[in-house]
Amino acid sequence: MKLYQRVKKIAQDLAGSEVKLGTAMKMNPRTLNGYLKESREHNLWPLLPTILKIFPQVSREWLYFDEGEMLKADCEKALKPIRSAADQADQNIGAVPALEKENAALRELVDSKNEVIALQKQLLAKVADQADQDQRGMEFSGGPPAHTASAPGTPSAAHLLRRSTDREGGKL
């Protein structure tokens, strides 16, 4: 692996991107990007000590000579849980669009439910107003409104009137 490729690997695996590596090295990311080509990799040699200061877990032998593993042995063990967590985070990020879609659908359902509740409240208010008007009508006339039916099993007012007139010989 060429030097520029090793620095690119550090940028991707440890810094997160070439831009972030350039920023961490306090240099213009575009300049670093220009150095990350085979024809300009000679510009990277003076930057290697800075890279090792920023990432002490990187093996000097690997960075300078491409010998051995990229990370020091003790660092490789320490990074396994971090890589596992990063993989899990990537999977979670992949689920975000589906969750956003589900969230939008749930919001629509909640909005619809709220509309139904508002309509039910309006209907209850109208029923309560009608009941109040009926109550006032009963108080004013001294009895139930004419359109009110008698309870099941009780004789109607007309039936009672007929009974009383029958008893009195048809006279009121």
C-alpha positions in Angstrom: 0.0 0.0 0.0 1.4 3.4 -1.0 1.8 6.2 1.6 -1.1 8.3 0.3 -3.3 5.2 0.5 -2.3 4.6 4.2 -3.1 8.3 5.0 -6.4 7.9 3.3 -7.1 4.8 5.3 -6.4 6.8 8.5 -8.7 9.6 7.3 -11.5 7.2 6.7 -11.1 4.7 9.5 -10.0 7.0 12.4 -10.8 10.6 11.5 -14.1 9.9 9.7 -13.2 11.7 6.5 -10.3 13.4 4.7 -11.8 16.8 5.6 -11.9 15.9 9.3 -8.3 14.7 9.1 -7.2 18.0 7.5 -9.0 20.0 10.1 -7.5 17.9 12.9 -4.0 18.6 11.4 -4.8 22.3 11.3 -4.4 22.5 7.5 -6.7 23.3 4.7 -8.6 20.1 3.8 -8.3 20.9 0.1 -4.5 21.0 0.5 -4.5 17.6 2.2 -6.8 16.2 -0.5 -4.3 17.3 -3.1 -1.5 15.5 -1.3 -3.6 12.2 -1.3 -2.6 11.3 -4.8 0.4 9.2 -5.9 2.0 12.0 -7.8 2.0 14.3 -4.7 2.4 11.9 -1.8 6.0 13.2 -1.2 4.3 16.2 0.5 2.9 13.8 3.1 6.2 12.8 4.7 6.6 15.9 6.8 3.0 15.5 8.0 3.5 11.9 9.4 4.7 13.0 12.9 1.5 15.2 13.2 -0.7 12.2 12.2 1.0 10.1 14.9 0.4 12.7 17.5 -3.2 12.9 16.6 -3.6 9.2 16.4 -1.1 7.6 18.8 -2.8 4.2 18.3 -1.4 4.1 14.7 1.7 1.9 14.4 4.7 4.0 13.2 6.1 1.1 11.3 2.9 0.7 9.3 2.5 4.4 8.6 6.1 4.9 7.5 7.0 1.6 6.0 3.7 -0.4 5.5 4.9 -3.1 7.9 2.7 -4.9 10.3 -0.8 -3.9 11.4 -2.2 -0.3 11.1 -3.0 -0.2 14.8 -0.8 -1.1 17.7 -1.7 -4.5 19.2 -3.3 -3.1 22.4 -5.3 -0.6 20.4 -6.8 -3.2 18.1 -8.4 -5.0 21.1 -9.7 -1.7 22.5 -11.2 -0.7 19.1 -13.3 -3.8 18.6 -16.2 -2.6 20.9 -16.0 0.8 19.3 -16.2 -0.7 15.8 -19.1 -2.8 16.9 -20.9 0.3 18.3 -20.2 2.2 15.1 -21.7 -0.7 13.1 -24.8 -0.7 15.3 -25.0 3.1 14.8 -24.9 2.7 11.0 -27.7 0.2 11.2 -29.8 2.6 13.4 -29.2 5.4 10.9 -30.5 3.2 8.2 -33.7 2.8 10.0 -34.4 6.5 10.3 -36.3 7.0 7.0 -38.7 4.2 7.8 -39.2 5.6 11.3 -39.8 9.1 9.9 -42.4 7.7 7.5 -44.1 5.8 10.4 -44.0 9.0 12.5 -45.7 11.0 9.8 -48.5 8.4 9.5 -49.0 8.4 13.2 -49.2 12.2 13.2 -51.9 12.0 10.6 -53.8 9.6 12.7 -53.5 11.8 15.8 -54.7 14.8 13.7 -57.7 12.8 12.5 -58.5 11.7 16.0 -58.4 15.2 17.2 -60.8 16.3 14.5 -63.2 13.6 15.5 -63.0 14.6 19.1 -63.6 18.3 18.2 -66.7 17.2 16.2 -68.0 15.1 19.1 -67.6 18.0 21.5 -69.6 20.2 19.1 -72.3 17.6 18.9 -72.4 17.2 22.7 -72.7 21.0 23.1 -75.6 21.0 20.6 -77.3 18.1 22.5 -76.8 19.9 25.8 -78.2 23.1 24.4 -81.3 21.2 23.1 -81.7 19.5 26.5 -81.6 23.0 28.2 -84.2 24.3 25.8 -86.4 21.3 26.4 -86.0 21.8 30.2 -86.9 25.5 29.9 -89.9 24.6 27.8 -91.1 22.1 30.5 -90.7 24.7 33.3 -92.5 27.4 31.3 -95.5 25.2 30.2 -95.7 23.2 33.4 -95.1 19.8 31.7 -93.1 18.0 29.1 -93.1 19.3 25.6 -95.8 18.1 23.3 -93.4 16.1 21.2 -92.1 14.1 24.2 -93.3 10.5 24.2 -94.4 8.9 27.4 -92.2 6.3 29.0 -92.9 2.7 28.0 -95.6 1.1 30.0 -97.2 4.4 31.1 -100.4 5.7 29.5 -100.1 8.8 27.3 -101.8 12.1 28.2 -104.4 11.5 25.6 -105.2 8.1 26.9 -105.6 9.4 30.5 -107.9 12.2 29.2 -110.1 9.6 27.4 -110.3 7.5 30.6 -111.3 10.4 32.8 -114.0 11.5 30.3 -115.3 7.9 30.0 -115.8 7.8 33.8 -117.6 11.0 33.9 -120.0 10.0 31.1 -118.1 11.7 28.3 -118.1 15.1 29.9 -115.1 17.1 30.8 
